[in-house]
Each structure stands twice: as C-alpha cells, then as structure tokens.
Amino acid sequence: MRCCGYDEFFDEGMARRDARRYRRKGLKGSARRIVETLLACGVDGAEVLEIGGGIGAIDVELLEAGAARATVLELSPGYESEAEALARDHGLEGRIERRLGDVVVRPEVAGRADLVVMERVVCCYPDAAALVGAAASRSRRMLVLTYPRYGLLARAVIAGANALLRVRGNPFRAYAHAPATIADAARRAGLRPAGPERGVVWRLAAFERA
C-alpha cells in the first residue's frame, strides 16, 4: 500500500529550495541530529541507504565523514537534477547511486546497507509498519529515522495540512503514526532500540542490529 501525489508535492521547486537552503546553511534540525547520531557510532567504510533521501544532503555529510558509498531511494523524480548537481559539487558522483521506487511495493529496488536512514519519511507513507520493516530488514548495523511527535496536536496539524491539500487538489497526504508501531516493526526485523527517543517536535529513534 502506498499513497499517491509524491510527484506533485515533492517536485523540482521543493528540490531547488532544499538545495539552496543546504548550500547556505548546511544541515539543520533533525537531519543534523541523524548525522551526529551516526557519527557517534562510526561511519568509516560504511555503506549507507537513505530511503526518501531528497537531494541527498545527509549522504553527502556521511560520505565526507568517511562512509564509503551511499544509495538514495526516492519515490519522486523531482529531486534528481538538484541531487546530481549537489553530488557533483562535492566530488561524490561516483559514490552516490540514486534509484526511484517504493521499497515496500518493489523490495528488489534496494539491497542491504550498514546504515539505513529515513529523515521525515515515515509520516509520508500510509503503512508505517511495512515501511519501517522494509528499512530495518535492510540494515546490517543501524536504522536511524525521524518522525513527528505523536499526540493530539500532531494529529490535528496533519489533519489540517491534509484538508488544505485536498482543497488544492493535491492527492498527497501526511500521516501520524504511533511510536509503538514504528518500534515494533524494527524489532520484528531483528533490531533493538539504541538509546531513548529524543526530540521535541521531530522525534529521532535509532535501532541497532541485535
């Protein structure tokens, strides 16, 4: 199961804005915390898989910190031009592979990696258990992901955003998923929590291979 509207929502305009912001300010917020979490665990020589990686800024940071290779999996082609330009600017063209596809619907689209990352991706997919399970099963060492803090406020904000999208005729929808659903999916794939969740608005959860 997957939602639609990715191409309309995550389009070339968003990619340009993301690339411009990264070039000016670098990684911020939850994306920076993902990188810091992985650096603390060691990334030298690691293979990285980022699901829903956008322009690939997290992968650029990890590769420049010592990771060996990265694969970025996306559902929308809107990021491709800006992502290729960013990799080229950093001399990383040969170390980042980009693929289009839904890992839940097409499991063959992504292989295993040492480190698997999903930054603000779970809230964009209707079936959190399937997506997290697919990501966790591909992790040899760690899975690190971020998602909105769960509660009435988050659900109200997401409901409001979806109502606005509906009025505008955009079929994309966001989702609020319970942390227990995410953690259970990771555990079923053989991962265990690597420390407590943290973050006020965007929660970061890390899991390691048991």
Secondary structure, DSSP 8 states (H G I E B T S, - for coil): ---S-HHHHS-HHHHHHHHHHHHHH-S-HHHHHHHHHHHHH--TT-EEEEET-TT-HHHHHHHHTT--EEEEEES-GGGHHHHHHHHHHTT-GGGEEEEES-TTT-GGG---EEEEEESS-GGGSS-HHHHHHHHHHTEEEEEEEEEE--SHHHHHHHHHHHHHHHHTT---------HHHHHHHHHHTTEEE-S--B-SSEEEEEEEE-
